[in-house]
Amino acid sequence: MEEHAVPILPSRDLDETLGFYSRLGFEERGAWQEYGYLIVARGSVQLHFSLQPDVDPLATAGGCYLYVTDADALHRIWDEVGVPTDRATGSRLAAPVDTDWGMREFTLVDRSGNLLRVGSPLAPA
């Protein structure tokens, strides 16, 4: 059996979270309002959300790292869809950059303040 981890991130509002990630190509895999729980997936990436209506999107530490094949290609797709920049929640999509640790990365912050750092390995020089 292949082992993997799935983050459980806070959500201020599960419907809002589902709408945000649906625009980015994620599909609902399960929603249990009575338990305050949502699962979304895009390809092999799965994110779980737990309802926390009092989460402060500007102060939460929620986040995860997504390893992808081509960070630039995924950024282009999400940029074309349009991620609203919202100062009240910190929601934004940042441009890709090359890192000192050999990755091409960009960041996405959702409306609950969760940081998704997305990266792919840089081609060898």
N, C-alpha and C positions, 0 to 999 in steps of 0.2 A: 504494500500500500504506500502510495506517495504521501509524504507528510507536508503540510503547509499550514500557515497561520492566516486567520482572517481577523481584521481589526473590528472592534465594536466601538463605533464613534457616537458622540452625543448628537441629538437632533432637537432643535427647539420646537419643530413641528414636522411630523412625519410626512404629511401631504406636501408641504413645501420642499422637503428634502427629496421626495420622490420626483416632484416636478423638476427640480434643479438637475438631478442626475439623469432623468429621462432625456432631457435635451442633449445630454452629452453621450447618448447611446447606451445607457444602462437600462436594463429591463428589470421590472419587479420580479423577484423570485419568491416572495412571501411577505405578507403584512398581517400583523396581529395587533390591531388597535387595542384590544383588551389587555394586552401585555406591553403595549408601547414599544413594538419591535418591528423593524423593516429590514428586508434583505434585497439588495440590488446587485446585478452582475452585468459585466461587459466582457464578453469573451471569457477568459479564465480568471478575470479579476472579480472578486466578490467583496462587497462591503456590507457590514451589518450596522444598523443604527438603533440606538436605544433612546426612547423619548425622555428628554430632560428639558422641559419647557423653561426652566430658569437659567439655563446655560447662558453665560455671557459670551457672545461670539467674538468679542475683542480680547477676551482673557482666557479662553479655553486652551487646554494643551492637547486637544484631540488632533490626531494626525497619523499618517502612515506613508510609506514609501512604495511606489508602484514601479517595478522594473518592467520596461516595455522594449519592444524590438527597435522602434524608431521614435524617439521623443519629439523630433521636429515634425514628423508626419502627424502624430497625435495632436500636437499643439496646433498645427494648421487646422485640423478638423474642428477642434474645440473653439479656436479663434473665429472660424467661419460661423459656427453656431451662435457665438456671442455669449460670453460670460459677463453679466452685469457687474460693473465696479460699484460697490456700495460702501460708502464710508461708515455707515451705521453698523454694518455687520462685518466689514473687512473683506467681503466677497470680491474676488479678483482673479485674473489669469495673468501670470507674469511670463515674459518672454524667455525662451531657452537660453542657457549660458553653458559654456564649457567650464568644468570644475577642475581644481587642482588634483582631484582624486580620480580623474580619468572618466568622468561621466558627462554626458550632455543632459542637462536638467532644466525643468521648468516647474513652477508651482501653481497650484490652484487652491483657492480658499473658498469654501462653500458658505452659505448664509448662516450656518450655525458656528462658523469660525474654524472648522476642521481644515487642517493643512494637508494637502496631498502633494508630496514631492514626487515628481515623475521623471524617470531617467533611463537612459540607455548608454551602453559603453561607447566611448569615443573610439573611432577607428585608429589603429596603431599608426604612429607617425612614420 
